[in-house]
Amino acid sequence: MRFWFDSEHAQRWGLPAAAVFAHIQYWIERNGHETGRPCVTQPVWQMQSYLPFLSEKQIRAALKKLVEAEALTRERNGFDAVYTYCLKGENGVPKKENPIVQKGHQEIDKRDICTYRNNKTEEKTNAREWERPNEEEVIEYLQEIGGFDLAHTLGPAFFNYYEANGWMVNGTPIAKWRPKARQWLTTERNRQSNDRQKGFNPKGFTPEGLRDFIDNG
């Protein structure tokens, strides 16, 4: 399998951002501007399935860079955690090009993917350890660890709480936010369980009501 990107974009934004930008251009052209605008709505995990040489973290960083460079705009979809990305300015009309092999474009062969990933995944600096998440990342992480039913309420609450506190705990910056998010999910699960137990009064139940309480909590 081959993946293409514009060499000028790679020089301007770096290879990950160039690959993500080419991916978004391709899907906008393929969908034929279904909304009438050069936009595509696609979660990060799905982008990563099409760009296996990039991690989800690299794709999020690339999207952030493209938005800051004003190559893309990012729009919310109501309460949905998945953003819509639109081409901006002169990038608003994608060129009619073959998404696999294009003249004047760089290509990444599948054989080169492992080398590229190994070089990139080994870059673990202190700056990346202290990276702050956005609300979308928090919601996606809670979903990944089994909190589908709580992610859309607990995720924004977690993000807004720590965002308001500057991602600090007792004056110390939070180095790793994921354990904190996991702790919030566990705490909320325990609270819900305790509330159900407090609401249980065996004297007030009929046999049918008791069976219903056991079956449905």
Secondary structure as UniProt FT lines:
FT   STRAND          2..6
FT   HELIX           7..13
FT   HELIX           15..31
FT   TURN            34..35
FT   STRAND          39..41
FT   HELIX           44..50
FT   TURN            52..53
FT   HELIX           56..68
FT   TURN            69..70
FT   STRAND          72..77
FT   TURN            78..79
FT   STRAND          80..87
FT   HELIX           89..91
FT   TURN            103..104
FT   STRAND          105..109
FT   HELIX           110..121
FT   HELIX           126..129
FT   HELIX           135..144
FT   TURN            145..146
FT   TURN            148..150
FT   HELIX           151..164
FT   TURN            165..167
FT   STRAND          168..169
FT   TURN            170..171
FT   STRAND          172..173
FT   HELIX           177..198
FT   HELIX           202..204
FT   HELIX           207..216
//
